[in-house]
Amino acid sequence: MPALAVRTTCPYCGVGCGVTATPQPDGTLAVAGDAAHPASLGRLCVKGAALGETVDLRGRLLQPAIREQGELRDTDWDEALGRVAGGFRRIIDEHGPDAVALYVSGQMLTEDYYVANKLMKGFIGSANIDTNSRLCMSSSVAGHKRAFGEDIVPGCYEDFELADLVVLVGSNAAWCHPTLYQRILAAKAERPQMKVVVIDPRRTATVELADLHLPLKPGTDTWLFNGLLAYLARSGAADPGFVERHTDGLDAALKVAADCADPVAVARACRVDPALLLEFFELFASSEKVVTAYSQGVNQSSAGTDKVNGIINCHLLTGRIGRPGMGPFSLTGQPNAMGGREVGGLANMLAAHMDLDKPAQRDAVQSFWGAPRIASKPGLKAVDLFRAVEEGRVKAVWIIATNPVVSLPDADQVRRALDRCELVVVSDVVANTDTNDFADVLLPALAWGEKDGTVTNSERRISRQRAFLPAPGAARADWQVLCEVAQRMGFDGFDFASAHAIFDEHARLSAWRNEGERMFRLDGLAGMSRREYDELEPVQWPVMSKGEGSTRLFGDGRFAYADGKARFVPIVPRAPANATDQDYPLALNTGRVRDQWHTMTRTGKAPRLSNHVPEPFVDMHPQDALASGVREGELARVSSRWGEMVARVQHGGGIARGSVFVPIHWNGQTASHARVGALVNPVVDPVSGEPEFKHTPVCVQPFAVAWHGFILSRSELALDDAANWTRIEGGTHHRYEVAGRSHIARAAGWARKLLEVSDEDADWLEYEDQGSGMFRAAHIVDGRLESCLFVSRLPDLPAREWLGGLFAPEKLDAGDRASLLAGRAREGGAPAGPTVCSCFGVGRETIRIAIREKNLPDVAAVTACVKAGGNCGSCVPEIRKLLAETHVTQ
């Protein structure tokens, strides 16, 4: 009997797309978009569509382990949890509750998050619990609280479709929130008069949609939005009635913004064309329905909170908030960053949107929990937390569902901290991560598809993540592990039997002693039966009565402050901290690529996601590359005052002089020297504590090697002696991009040793051209390709795609062997090139040839010809760019 499809939610970005997952008889998983889910309406990006390729047990942590004499050994749950509970209890008894900490994640479900906060803040009695969401959206939280009195995203996704003007600030939505981007794209196609403005230092894929692109100087957003505020005030775009009845503090905000009243001076400060700046100001002033959506380009800054409030100020002045098609909109990075905020996941918050600095609210939480104590002051935020670990003030840390040795700024400091920490506990689904290397206790957790609970997306929509796979090995839900540790420490109140029971307590707390002063409420979800919880449909909070959510907030003009008024926040523009200097003349910007997620522990397993951007890269302007002595296609060392990394130079064409861009995803398991977090400036926003990921002073220098190469191998290889390497998942094989400093003549011996080739079992083919500095080899066993190696003095190596196809046959014929050594496909066809459309595996050169030979005029024609762009649409901006480039060169 065929398995039934299970409706669940994607575990990637904060859009919160609905997914249907159907286990297949052969053990695979069929994944599709859930057409009934209101957040995505059946759409999935390529990462979501490839989820079925990530649920196997390769690399999974399946058994608890403890470290003794520097080595991990498997153990059972009883010993592992005894070690955790006993270690935490001893340290608390000796040094107090602030000597321990939890560092958690927006990957956790709300129920897991709730238990972690209840344990730490209410029973241990310390607020030393922070989350990797600190790194992506805490500036939005702080900005919302300053403006609205509570952390509220007032709008919904429908507003993007109803708006006359959508402003995307510091948001590459085409790659980072693809299904929402597709909704905007579809709305614009239906209403061509709708305008889109993209404000971003880089010309990203999102700009392909834009009517106007403002490539502002990094860090100058506050000048821009103060200038817009001043322009709106003098141009008659303000709504005096709304301001008078529903806001406070405008005069102070305008007084500061007066310094940005001259658009020409603002344009000069932002390094944009004054005509384009005025065009944006006039568009904003004349468009009643405006949505301003912002993401990490705004949040991840030492002035991130001010940037958020600068945007909100403009919407408050014009009264464009809380009504259809308008409002400021924070695009959340992680699948449950919003759910974490609901339960007090940040070190300066309490559960149910209550505040640590309000005694009455502390008392409310403590009494509801029946807790012996309650944290009375904010805990350590992420960067400060790991500094405290290194200094010995925090002696035990429990890390859940995150990889801070890769993701935090000044990541080598995190290494030092964990190396010195008395007790490091890590709960994860993956056996090998950079962080797990420092664990004293490793605890196997359930992954997506195995765990059960809820998440909340960027539009306040609560959705179910449902289990459809059995728990593998000894893996357990995070909430179960936390509850058992709490009980072993002697705490009551952790006898939950299910995620349903936890959610019910969470819902009841939201209404506890809440006479309307807190907008976060789940009254209508309290008291659900287990069946009702299991069948829960997506719903936006607040949920005041059963089955009835709230599409928009603030439509009545009432905000969460006691007087009901929103606050304008005066914004004093300031440059990014630690500006560039003579030794580090370039500004590093970090971010995501389209087909990868976080530190690649999930997406890195999917072969179809690996070929779009297979290697770490540093994108820089050609003139900066020339000044730095590096060339496109070659390796370079990127250095800051905090660390260094190695990446391949590229000229993407979308970055201004003085800036470089590096993706965040690569780690110690996927590359030898590519943790960009090691470089990142650890300065933080003074209000939110969010780090400055968008502006680190760096220099770029050549990374000298004697040869470049790649290896395709059925087996994983240890490449520690290579000068640089990157591992890429190929499905039937592993791909390694390598570079070395030894003489190329030694490549044959090195390759034989590396690939464990012996004369007894090997059919070893090799070709060497000493004049051109080229070496090729293939290892064949019983007619089947086991591995191949290509090495050259220059990085101009054969295409990898067709070589990967030679791992599929059980036996290679004579033609295949000849093509291996010749370094080109036997049929002589042009290589497909790097993947553009991951859904259908269509390469860049395939698309270019089709455009050129068939004179394809638009994306629809490309899709009809080669399928690219015909599924999730994530590649459409790149296809548009290829169309423009190809037609220009014809």
Secondary structure, DSSP 8 states (H G I E B T S, - for coil): -----EEEE-SSSTT--EEEEEE-TTS-EEEEE-TT-TTTTT---HHHHTGGGS-S-TTB--S-EEEETTEEEE--HHHHHHHHHHHHHHHHHHH-GGGEEEEE-TTS-HHHHHHHHIIIIIII----EEEGGGGTTHHHHHHHHHHHSS------THHHHH-SEEEEES--HHHHSHHHHHHHHHHHHH-TT-EEEEE-SS--GGGGG-SEEE---TT-HHHHHHHHHHHHHHTT---HHHHHHHEE-HHHHHHHHGGG--HHHHHHHHTS-HHHHHHHHHHHHH-SSEEEEE-HHHHSSTTHHHHHHHHHHHHHHHT-SSSTT-EEEE--SSTTHHHHHHTT-STT--GGG--TT-HHHHHHHHHHHT-S----S----HHHHHHHHHHTS--EEEEES--HHHHSSSHHHHHHHHHH-SEEEEEESBS--TTGGG-SEEEEB--TTT--EEEE-TTSEEEEE---S---TT-B-HHHHHHHHHHHTT-SS----SHHHHHHHHHHHHHTT-SSS-----GGGTT--HHHHHT---EES---BTTB--S-SSTTS--SSTTS-EE---------SS---SSS-EEEEEE--TT--TTSTTGGG-GGGTSSS-S-EEEE-HHHHHHHT--TTSEEEEE-SS-EEEEEEE--S---TTEEEEES---TTTBSS--GGGTS---B-TTT--B-TT-EEEEEEE---SEEEEEEESS----TTSSEEEEEE-SSSEEEEEEE-S-GGGHHHHHHHHTT--TTT-EEEEEEETTTTEEEEEEEETTEEEEEEEEESSS----SHHHHHTTSSSS--HHHHHHHHHTS-TT------SEEETTTTEEHHHHHHHHHHHT--SHHHHHHHH-TTSSS-TTHHHHHHHHHHHHHH-
